[in-house]
């Protein structure tokens, strides 16, 4: 049967219609490994789609507002050049742009649109997480993806309708941010529903590559379509995420119970037969957990420090997400300016570094069993990386690319770790006494708080970049420092645990 009831939450779940068709067609149930693979693939491409649509704005910025570019570049490496970190001049470029963004306040307008999107996104995240622990995650995710695709496309349609109203683009981005907020709490909860805690940091670090894959694909698609008109850079990603959303609706099993698997069997142990075969279809299990309240979730140990750490971490990451292509195209690299499409393609190296950063941070935190130490260490390393990218990134194309990868590794590493493994750990914290219905709420709180920083960073950049890009990088360096400092108490606690464990091992070895 394709239907099972859950009396504990007074809801009726249906197995996705696509899965019903596939099971009927092959006349046999899928095994556990197949379901897990399906979940990973669908959630991976789902969130990659979210980020692909989110990235397009940063690519098109240089077309909408092409009026300024840095005129100086730094030679290799003399101490006197560091003084130029605070003394960069600008010169005008000759291009028409798109009204109203090609006005003297165009950069600030783009910053306002970014902050409107991200503000609604961050606020919506709190509600989406709360709803995610109470509603069908597959429906919530599908609505979010189709809605995101619709409003992303509407932004691009302004190109053909010749719309020059700032408020049109502002309202469209507000609704896009609202629908985007459904994504992260939903996909994280679905993945954790299907996987246990073993090697969570590494598994989710690899899975979290969807963020960078989405950014890279969004950059490449938007850059390739610019020559046909910037509207296509929004419409095509919007259509793609809508198609992925419909695929999710048809095939994504949001939890093991939906397909008749005991969640404990799915997360903790293989089947008795040793081949991951499913129990009988239609198996029912009552969920006795009560969804955790919003305020109660804030009091889970570690939620607040990691949430505010992510505030500053995402401020840095999203400033790069929204402004890096614009910065590259407006900065002389080796004495030459790159075209908008080439700048967009080059900016993908930041996300490639982010892929390695997320995997490395997850692997290290698993081996050390120390999430806070890993996250703080990466943020402290991001400080010199940001500084050297600003000072020496314009020396040559190779130098810019190398420093961009390194910066992406250290900036995105802790961001990926906190939004995945840390959120999953805290959403299943021991203080919850086994209650599994807090994960989406905790994920929403952490990423929602982080997204407030993501909103502030691009907004400030819109204003600061009109004065000096050095001021922007100073802001990013201070934010990275604050992100690391906010974890100080958790880092100290983890160090004490490590020292205590080491002391205990030494005592045992002496006794032997």
TITITOR-805020 format. One record per residue (C-alpha): y negated, z, x; residue in one letter; residue number from 1. Coordinates in Angstrom, 1 decimal. Layout:
N
REC        Y        Z        X   r     k
REC        Y        Z        X   A   NUM
...
END
This chain:
512
REC        Y        Z        X   r     k
REC      0.0      0.0      0.0   X     1
REC     -3.6     -0.6      1.1   X     2
REC     -5.0      2.5     -0.6   X     3
REC     -4.7      6.1      0.2   X     4
REC     -6.6      9.1     -1.2   X     5
REC     -8.2     12.0      0.6   X     6
REC     -8.7     14.9     -1.8   X     7
REC    -10.3     17.0      0.9   X     8
REC    -13.5     15.0      0.9   X     9
REC    -13.2     13.7     -2.7   X    10
REC    -13.2     10.1     -1.5   X    11
REC    -10.9      7.1     -1.7   X    12
REC    -10.3      5.1      1.4   X    13
REC     -9.0      1.5      1.5   X    14
REC     -7.4     -0.2      4.4   X    15
REC     -9.6     -3.1      5.4   X    16
REC     -8.7     -6.3      3.5   X    17
REC     -8.2     -8.3      6.7   X    18
REC     -5.6     -5.8      7.9   X    19
REC     -3.9     -5.8      4.6   X    20
REC     -3.5     -9.6      4.9   X    21
REC     -2.3     -9.5      8.5   X    22
REC      0.3     -6.7      7.7   X    23
REC      1.5     -8.7      4.6   X    24
REC      1.6    -11.9      6.6   X    25
REC      3.8    -10.5      9.4   X    26
REC      5.7     -8.2      6.9   X    27
REC      5.5     -5.3      9.4   X    28
REC      3.1     -2.6     10.3   X    29
REC      1.1     -2.7     13.6   X    30
REC      1.9     -0.1     16.3   X    31
REC     -0.5      2.5     17.5   X    32
REC     -1.4      0.6     20.7   X    33
REC     -2.4     -2.5     18.6   X    34
REC     -4.6     -0.4     16.4   X    35
REC     -6.3      1.2     19.3   X    36
REC     -6.9     -2.1     21.0   X    37
REC     -8.4     -3.5     17.8   X    38
REC    -10.7     -0.5     17.4   X    39
REC    -11.9     -0.8     21.0   X    40
REC    -12.6     -4.6     20.7   X    41
REC    -14.3     -4.4     17.4   X    42
REC    -16.6     -1.4     18.3   X    43
REC    -17.3     -3.0     21.7   X    44
REC    -18.6     -6.2     20.2   X    45
REC    -20.3     -4.4     17.3   X    46
REC    -22.6     -2.4     19.6   X    47
REC    -23.0     -5.3     22.0   X    48
REC    -24.3     -7.2     19.0   X    49
REC    -26.8     -4.4     18.3   X    50
REC    -28.1     -4.5     21.9   X    51
REC    -28.2     -8.3     22.0   X    52
REC    -30.6     -8.3     19.0   X    53
REC    -32.6     -5.5     20.5   X    54
REC    -33.0     -7.3     23.8   X    55
REC    -34.6    -10.5     22.4   X    56
REC    -38.0     -8.9     21.9   X    57
REC    -38.3     -8.2     25.6   X    58
REC    -37.4    -11.8     26.5   X    59
REC    -40.0    -13.3     24.1   X    60
REC    -42.8    -11.0     25.1   X    61
REC    -43.8    -13.3     27.9   X    62
REC    -44.1    -16.2     25.5   X    63
REC    -46.1    -14.2     22.9   X    64
REC    -48.4    -12.6     25.5   X    65
REC    -48.5    -14.6     28.8   X    66
REC    -52.0    -13.8     29.9   X    67
REC    -51.6    -11.6     33.0   X    68
REC    -49.6    -11.5     36.2   X    69
REC    -49.8     -9.5     39.5   X    70
REC    -51.4    -11.5     42.3   X    71
REC    -50.3     -9.5     45.3   X    72
REC    -46.9     -9.0     46.8   X    73
REC    -45.6     -6.6     49.4   X    74
REC    -44.4     -7.5     52.8   X    75
REC    -41.3     -6.0     54.4   X    76
REC    -41.5     -2.8     55.1   X    77
REC    -44.5     -1.2     56.8   X    78
REC    -45.9      2.3     55.9   X    79
REC    -49.2      0.8     54.9   X    80
REC    -47.6     -1.2     52.1   X    81
REC    -46.7      2.0     50.3   X    82
REC    -50.4      2.5     49.7   X    83
REC    -50.4     -0.7     47.7   X    84
REC    -48.0      1.0     45.3   X    85
REC    -51.2      2.3     43.7   X    86
REC    -53.4     -0.7     44.3   X    87
REC    -52.1     -3.9     42.6   X    88
REC    -54.5     -6.5     41.2   X    89
REC    -53.9     -9.0     38.4   X    90
REC    -54.8    -12.6     37.7   X    91
REC    -54.7    -14.7     34.5   X    92
REC    -52.1    -17.2     33.7   X    93
REC    -52.8    -20.4     31.7   X    94
REC    -50.8    -20.4     28.5   X    95
REC    -51.6    -20.3     24.8   X    96
REC    -49.2    -17.6     23.6   X    97
REC    -48.8    -16.6     20.0   X    98
REC    -51.6    -15.1     17.9   X    99
REC    -52.2    -12.2     17.5   X   100
REC    -50.3    -11.2     20.6   X   101
REC    -52.3    -13.5     23.0   X   102
REC    -55.5    -11.5     22.3   X   103
REC    -56.9     -9.0     24.8   X   104
REC    -55.0     -6.2     23.1   X   105
REC    -51.8     -8.2     22.9   X   106
REC    -49.8     -6.0     25.3   X   107
REC    -50.8     -2.9     23.3   X   108
REC    -49.7     -4.6     20.0   X   109
REC    -46.3     -5.4     21.5   X   110
REC    -46.1     -1.8     22.6   X   111
REC    -46.9     -0.6     19.0   X   112
REC    -44.2     -2.9     17.6   X   113
REC    -41.7     -1.4     20.1   X   114
REC    -42.6      2.2     19.2   X   115
REC    -42.5      1.4     15.5   X   116
REC    -39.0      0.0     15.9   X   117
REC    -37.8      2.9     18.1   X   118
REC    -39.5      5.6     16.1   X   119
REC    -37.7      4.6     12.9   X   120
REC    -34.5      4.1     14.9   X   121
REC    -34.7      7.6     16.3   X   122
REC    -35.5      9.2     13.0   X   123
REC    -32.9      7.2     11.2   X   124
REC    -30.3      8.2     13.8   X   125
REC    -30.5     11.8     12.6   X   126
REC    -29.8     10.8      9.0   X   127
REC    -27.2      8.2     10.0   X   128
REC    -25.2     10.8     12.0   X   129
REC    -25.4     13.2      9.0   X   130
REC    -24.1     10.4      6.7   X   131
REC    -21.5      9.3      9.2   X   132
REC    -19.6     12.6      8.8   X   133
REC    -19.6     12.2      5.0   X   134
REC    -19.3      8.5      4.2   X   135
REC    -16.9      5.6      5.0   X   136
REC    -17.9      4.6      8.6   X   137
REC    -16.7      1.0      8.1   X   138
REC    -19.1      0.5      5.2   X   139
REC    -22.0      2.2      7.0   X   140
REC    -21.5      0.1     10.1   X   141
REC    -21.2     -3.2      8.1   X   142
REC    -24.4     -2.5      6.2   X   143
REC    -26.2     -1.7      9.4   X   144
REC    -25.1     -4.8     11.2   X   145
REC    -25.8     -7.2      8.4   X   146
REC    -29.2     -5.6      7.8   X   147
REC    -30.0     -5.8     11.5   X   148
REC    -29.1     -9.5     11.5   X   149
REC    -31.3    -10.2      8.5   X   150
REC    -34.4     -8.5      9.9   X   151
REC    -33.9     -9.9     13.4   X   152
REC    -33.8    -13.4     11.9   X   153
REC    -36.9    -12.7      9.8   X   154
REC    -38.9    -11.9     12.9   X   155
REC    -38.0    -15.3     14.3   X   156
REC    -38.7    -17.1     11.0   X   157
REC    -42.3    -16.2     11.5   X   158
REC    -42.4    -19.0     14.1   X   159
REC    -41.6    -21.7     11.6   X   160
REC    -43.6    -20.2      8.8   X   161
REC    -46.6    -20.0     11.2   X   162
REC    -47.1    -16.3     10.5   X   163
REC    -49.8    -14.7     12.6   X   164
REC    -50.1    -11.3     10.8   X   165
REC    -49.4     -8.4     13.1   X   166
REC    -48.3     -6.3     10.1   X   167
REC    -45.6     -8.8      9.2   X   168
REC    -43.9     -8.4     12.5   X   169
REC    -44.5     -4.6     12.4   X   170
REC    -42.8     -4.2      9.0   X   171
REC    -39.9     -6.4     10.0   X   172
REC    -39.3     -4.3     13.2   X   173
REC    -39.5     -1.1     11.2   X   174
REC    -36.7     -2.2      8.9   X   175
REC    -34.7     -3.6     11.8   X   176
REC    -34.9     -0.1     13.5   X   177
REC    -33.7      1.6     10.3   X   178
REC    -30.6     -0.6     10.1   X   179
REC    -30.0     -0.4     13.8   X   180
REC    -29.8      3.5     13.6   X   181
REC    -26.4      3.3     11.8   X   182
REC    -24.7      1.8     14.8   X   183
REC    -24.2      4.4     17.5   X   184
REC    -23.0      7.4     15.5   X   185
REC    -20.6      5.2     13.7   X   186
REC    -19.0      3.4     16.7   X   187
REC    -18.7      6.6     18.7   X   188
REC    -17.1      8.5     15.9   X   189
REC    -14.6      5.7     15.2   X   190
REC    -13.5      5.5     18.9   X   191
REC    -13.1      9.3     19.2   X   192
REC    -11.1      9.3     16.0   X   193
REC     -8.5      7.2     17.7   X   194
REC     -8.5      8.6     21.3   X   195
REC     -8.0     12.0     22.7   X   196
REC     -9.9     13.8     25.5   X   197
REC     -7.9     12.7     28.5   X   198
REC    -10.0     10.6     30.9   X   199
REC    -12.6     10.4     28.2   X   200
REC    -15.4      9.9     30.7   X   201
REC    -13.7      6.9     32.4   X   202
REC    -12.5      5.3     29.1   X   203
REC    -15.8      5.6     27.4   X   204
REC    -17.7      4.6     30.6   X   205
REC    -15.8      1.3     30.6   X   206
REC    -16.2      0.9     26.8   X   207
REC    -19.9      1.7     27.1   X   208
REC    -20.3     -1.5     29.0   X   209
REC    -21.0     -3.0     25.6   X   210
REC    -24.6     -1.9     26.1   X   211
REC    -25.1     -3.9     29.2   X   212
REC    -23.0     -6.8     27.9   X   213
REC    -25.1     -6.9     24.8   X   214
REC    -28.3     -6.8     26.9   X   215
REC    -27.1     -9.5     29.2   X   216
REC    -25.9    -11.8     26.4   X   217
REC    -29.0    -11.2     24.4   X   218
REC    -31.1    -12.0     27.5   X   219
REC    -29.2    -15.2     28.3   X   220
REC    -29.1    -16.4     24.7   X   221
REC    -32.8    -15.7     24.1   X   222
REC    -33.8    -17.2     27.4   X   223
REC    -31.8    -20.4     26.8   X   224
REC    -33.3    -20.9     23.4   X   225
REC    -37.0    -20.4     24.4   X   226
REC    -37.4    -24.1     25.2   X   227
REC    -36.5    -24.9     21.5   X   228
REC    -39.1    -22.5     20.1   X   229
REC    -39.1    -18.7     20.4   X   230
REC    -38.0    -18.3     16.8   X   231
REC    -34.4    -19.4     17.7   X   232
REC    -34.3    -16.5     20.2   X   233
REC    -34.2    -14.1     17.1   X   234
REC    -32.4    -16.2     14.5   X   235
REC    -29.2    -16.9     16.5   X   236
REC    -28.6    -13.3     17.7   X   237
REC    -29.3    -12.2     14.0   X   238
REC    -26.6    -14.6     12.7   X   239
REC    -24.1    -13.5     15.4   X   240
REC    -24.4     -9.8     14.6   X   241
REC    -24.0    -10.6     10.9   X   242
REC    -20.8    -12.4     11.5   X   243
REC    -19.5     -9.6     13.7   X   244
REC    -20.5     -7.1     10.9   X   245
REC    -18.4     -9.0      8.4   X   246
REC    -15.5     -9.0     10.8   X   247
REC    -15.8     -5.3     11.1   X   248
REC    -15.7     -5.0      7.3   X   249
REC    -12.5     -7.0      7.2   X   250
REC    -10.6     -5.5     10.1   X   251
REC    -11.9     -2.1     11.4   X   252
REC     -9.7      1.0     10.6   X   253
REC    -12.3      3.8     10.9   X   254
REC     -9.7      6.5     11.5   X   255
REC     -5.9      6.8     11.9   X   256
REC     -5.5      8.3      8.4   X   257
REC     -6.7      5.0      6.8   X   258
REC     -3.6      3.2      8.1   X   259
REC     -1.3      6.2      7.5   X   260
REC     -1.2      7.8     11.0   X   261
REC     -1.6     11.5     11.6   X   262
REC     -4.7     11.9     13.7   X   263
REC     -3.0     14.4     16.0   X   264
REC     -0.2     11.9     16.6   X   265
REC     -2.8      9.3     17.4   X   266
REC     -4.8     11.4     19.8   X   267
REC     -2.3     13.7     21.5   X   268
REC      1.2     12.2     21.6   X   269
REC      3.2      9.0     21.2   X   270
REC      5.7      8.6     18.5   X   271
REC      9.2     10.2     18.9   X   272
REC     10.7      6.7     19.4   X   273
REC      8.5      6.4     22.4   X   274
REC      7.2      3.0     21.4   X   275
REC      4.1      4.0     19.4   X   276
REC      5.5      2.9     16.1   X   277
REC      3.6      4.0     13.0   X   278
REC      4.8      6.5     10.5   X   279
REC      5.4      5.2      7.0   X   280
REC      2.5      3.4      5.3   X   281
REC      0.7      5.4      2.7   X   282
REC      1.1      8.7      4.4   X   283
REC     -1.6     11.1      3.1   X   284
REC     -3.2     14.1      4.8   X   285
REC     -5.8     16.4      3.3   X   286
REC     -8.8     17.0      5.5   X   287
REC     -9.9     20.6      5.2   X   288
REC    -12.8     20.4      7.6   X   289
REC    -16.3     20.8      6.2   X   290
REC    -19.0     18.6      7.6   X   291
REC    -21.3     20.6     10.0   X   292
REC    -24.9     20.9      9.0   X   293
REC    -27.8     19.4     11.0   X   294
REC    -29.3     22.8     12.1   X   295
REC    -25.9     24.2     12.8   X   296
REC    -25.1     21.3     15.1   X   297
REC    -28.2     22.0     17.2   X   298
REC    -26.8     25.4     18.1   X   299
REC    -23.6     24.0     19.6   X   300
REC    -23.8     25.0     23.3   X   301
REC    -25.1     22.1     25.4   X   302
REC    -26.4     20.0     22.5   X   303
REC    -30.1     20.8     23.0   X   304
REC    -30.2     20.5     26.9   X   305
REC    -28.4     17.1     26.9   X   306
REC    -30.5     15.9     23.9   X   307
REC    -33.8     16.5     25.7   X   308
REC    -32.3     15.2     29.0   X   309
REC    -31.5     12.0     27.1   X   310
REC    -35.1     11.9     25.8   X   311
REC    -36.4     11.3     29.3   X   312
REC    -33.4      9.2     30.4   X   313
REC    -33.8      6.7     27.6   X   314
REC    -37.5      6.6     28.2   X   315
REC    -36.7      5.1     31.5   X   316
REC    -33.9      2.9     30.4   X   317
REC    -35.6      1.5     27.4   X   318
REC    -38.8      0.8     29.3   X   319
REC    -36.7     -1.5     31.4   X   320
REC    -34.9     -2.9     28.4   X   321
REC    -38.2     -3.9     26.7   X   322
REC    -40.5     -4.7     29.6   X   323
REC    -38.4     -5.8     32.6   X   324
REC    -38.5     -9.5     31.9   X   325
REC    -42.2     -9.3     31.2   X   326
REC    -42.8     -7.4     34.4   X   327
REC    -40.7     -9.9     36.5   X   328
REC    -42.5    -13.0     35.0   X   329
REC    -45.9    -11.3     35.7   X   330
REC    -45.2    -10.3     39.3   X   331
REC    -45.2    -12.6     42.3   X   332
REC    -41.7    -12.4     44.0   X   333
REC    -41.9    -13.8     47.5   X   334
REC    -45.3    -15.2     46.6   X   335
REC    -44.1    -17.2     43.5   X   336
REC    -44.0    -16.5     39.8   X   337
REC    -40.8    -17.1     37.9   X   338
REC    -40.7    -18.9     34.5   X   339
REC    -40.0    -16.8     31.4   X   340
REC    -36.5    -18.1     31.1   X   341
REC    -35.7    -17.4     34.8   X   342
REC    -37.3    -13.9     34.5   X   343
REC    -35.1    -13.2     31.5   X   344
REC    -32.0    -14.3     33.4   X   345
REC    -32.9    -12.3     36.5   X   346
REC    -33.4     -9.1     34.4   X   347
REC    -29.7     -9.1     33.5   X   348
REC    -28.9     -7.8     36.9   X   349
REC    -30.3     -4.4     35.8   X   350
REC    -27.7     -4.3     33.1   X   351
REC    -24.9     -5.4     35.5   X   352
REC    -25.9     -2.4     37.6   X   353
REC    -25.7     -0.4     34.4   X   354
REC    -22.1     -1.4     33.8   X   355
REC    -21.0     -0.1     37.2   X   356
REC    -23.2      3.0     36.7   X   357
REC    -21.6      3.9     33.4   X   358
REC    -18.1      3.5     34.8   X   359
REC    -18.9      5.3     38.0   X   360
REC    -20.6      8.3     36.2   X   361
REC    -17.6      8.6     33.8   X   362
REC    -15.1      8.5     36.6   X   363
REC    -16.9     11.0     38.7   X   364
REC    -17.5     13.4     35.8   X   365
REC    -13.8     13.2     34.8   X   366
REC    -12.6     14.0     38.4   X   367
REC    -15.2     16.8     38.8   X   368
REC    -14.9     18.0     35.2   X   369
REC    -18.7     18.4     35.5   X   370
REC    -20.8     16.3     33.1   X   371
REC    -24.1     18.0     33.9   X   372
REC    -23.8     17.8     37.7   X   373
REC    -23.0     14.1     37.4   X   374
REC    -25.8     13.3     35.0   X   375
REC    -28.4     15.3     37.0   X   376
REC    -27.4     13.8     40.3   X   377
REC    -27.7     10.3     39.0   X   378
REC    -31.2     11.0     37.6   X   379
REC    -32.4     12.4     40.9   X   380
REC    -31.1      9.3     42.7   X   381
REC    -32.9      7.1     40.2   X   382
REC    -36.3      8.5     41.5   X   383
REC    -36.2      6.8     45.0   X   384
REC    -34.5      3.7     43.4   X   385
REC    -37.5      3.3     41.0   X   386
REC    -40.0      3.8     43.8   X   387
REC    -38.4      1.3     46.2   X   388
REC    -38.0     -1.3     43.4   X   389
REC    -41.8     -1.2     42.7   X   390
REC    -42.8     -1.1     46.4   X   391
REC    -40.3     -3.7     47.9   X   392
REC    -39.0     -5.6     44.8   X   393
REC    -41.7     -8.3     45.2   X   394
REC    -40.8     -9.0     48.8   X   395
REC    -38.1    -11.6     48.0   X   396
REC    -35.8    -12.7     45.3   X   397
REC    -32.8    -11.2     47.1   X   398
REC    -34.5     -7.9     47.6   X   399
REC    -35.6     -7.7     44.0   X   400
REC    -32.1     -8.5     42.8   X   401
REC    -30.4     -5.9     45.0   X   402
REC    -32.9     -3.1     44.2   X   403
REC    -32.7     -4.0     40.5   X   404
REC    -28.9     -3.5     40.5   X   405
REC    -29.2     -0.2     42.3   X   406
REC    -31.9      1.0     39.9   X   407
REC    -29.8     -0.1     36.9   X   408
REC    -26.8      1.8     38.3   X   409
REC    -28.6      5.1     38.6   X   410
REC    -30.7      4.8     35.4   X   411
REC    -28.0      3.7     33.1   X   412
REC    -25.2      5.9     34.5   X   413
REC    -26.3      9.2     33.0   X   414
REC    -27.6      7.5     29.9   X   415
REC    -24.1      6.0     29.3   X   416
REC    -22.4      9.3     30.1   X   417
REC    -24.5     11.4     27.8   X   418
REC    -24.3      9.1     24.8   X   419
REC    -20.5      8.7     25.1   X   420
REC    -18.4     11.3     26.8   X   421
REC    -20.9     14.2     26.5   X   422
REC    -21.5     13.5     22.8   X   423
REC    -17.8     13.3     22.2   X   424
REC    -17.2     16.5     24.1   X   425
REC    -19.9     18.4     22.2   X   426
REC    -18.9     17.0     18.9   X   427
REC    -15.5     18.5     19.4   X   428
REC    -16.7     21.6     21.1   X   429
REC    -14.5     24.7     21.1   X   430
REC    -17.1     26.7     19.1   X   431
REC    -16.3     24.4     16.1   X   432
REC    -12.8     25.8     16.0   X   433
REC    -11.1     22.5     15.5   X   434
REC    -13.5     21.1     12.9   X   435
REC    -13.5     17.4     13.5   X   436
REC    -16.3     16.5     11.1   X   437
REC    -19.3     17.2     13.4   X   438
REC    -19.1     14.3     15.8   X   439
REC    -21.3     11.8     14.1   X   440
REC    -23.9     14.5     13.4   X   441
REC    -23.9     15.6     17.1   X   442
REC    -24.0     12.0     18.3   X   443
REC    -26.9     11.3     16.0   X   444
REC    -28.8     14.4     17.2   X   445
REC    -28.4     13.6     20.9   X   446
REC    -29.1      9.9     20.7   X   447
REC    -31.8     10.3     18.0   X   448
REC    -33.6     12.7     20.3   X   449
REC    -33.1     10.3     23.2   X   450
REC    -34.4      7.5     21.1   X   451
REC    -37.7      9.3     20.6   X   452
REC    -38.2      9.0     24.4   X   453
REC    -37.1      5.4     24.1   X   454
REC    -39.9      4.9     21.6   X   455
REC    -42.6      6.6     23.8   X   456
REC    -41.7      4.8     27.0   X   457
REC    -42.4      1.2     25.8   X   458
REC    -45.4      2.3     23.9   X   459
REC    -47.0      3.9     27.0   X   460
REC    -46.0      0.9     29.0   X   461
REC    -47.9     -1.4     26.6   X   462
REC    -51.1      0.5     27.4   X   463
REC    -50.5      1.4     31.1   X   464
REC    -49.4     -2.1     32.1   X   465
REC    -52.9     -3.4     31.2   X   466
REC    -54.3     -1.0     33.8   X   467
REC    -51.6     -1.1     36.5   X   468
REC    -47.9     -1.5     36.8   X   469
REC    -47.9      1.3     39.4   X   470
REC    -49.0      3.7     36.7   X   471
REC    -45.9      2.6     34.6   X   472
REC    -43.6      3.3     37.5   X   473
REC    -45.2      6.7     38.1   X   474
REC    -44.4      7.5     34.5   X   475
REC    -40.8      6.5     35.0   X   476
REC    -40.4      8.6     38.1   X   477
REC    -41.8     11.7     36.4   X   478
REC    -39.5     11.1     33.4   X   479
REC    -36.4     10.8     35.7   X   480
REC    -37.4     14.0     37.4   X   481
REC    -37.8     15.8     34.1   X   482
REC    -34.4     14.5     32.9   X   483
REC    -32.7     16.0     35.9   X   484
REC    -34.5     19.3     35.7   X   485
REC    -33.6     19.9     32.0   X   486
REC    -30.0     20.1     33.0   X   487
REC    -30.6     22.8     35.7   X   488
REC    -29.1     25.6     33.7   X   489
REC    -26.0     23.6     32.8   X   490
REC    -25.7     22.5     36.4   X   491
REC    -25.9     26.1     37.7   X   492
REC    -23.2     27.1     35.1   X   493
REC    -20.9     24.3     36.3   X   494
REC    -21.4     25.2     39.9   X   495
REC    -20.5     28.9     39.2   X   496
REC    -17.3     27.8     37.5   X   497
REC    -16.4     25.6     40.5   X   498
REC    -17.1     28.4     43.0   X   499
REC    -15.2     30.9     40.9   X   500
REC    -12.2     28.5     40.7   X   501
REC    -12.3     27.8     44.4   X   502
REC    -12.5     31.5     45.2   X   503
REC     -9.5     32.1     42.9   X   504
REC     -7.5     29.4     44.7   X   505
REC     -8.3     30.9     48.1   X   506
REC     -7.2     34.3     47.0   X   507
REC     -3.9     32.9     45.7   X   508
REC     -3.3     31.0     48.9   X   509
REC     -3.9     34.2     50.9   X   510
REC     -1.5     36.2     48.8   X   511
REC      1.2     33.5     49.3   X   512
END
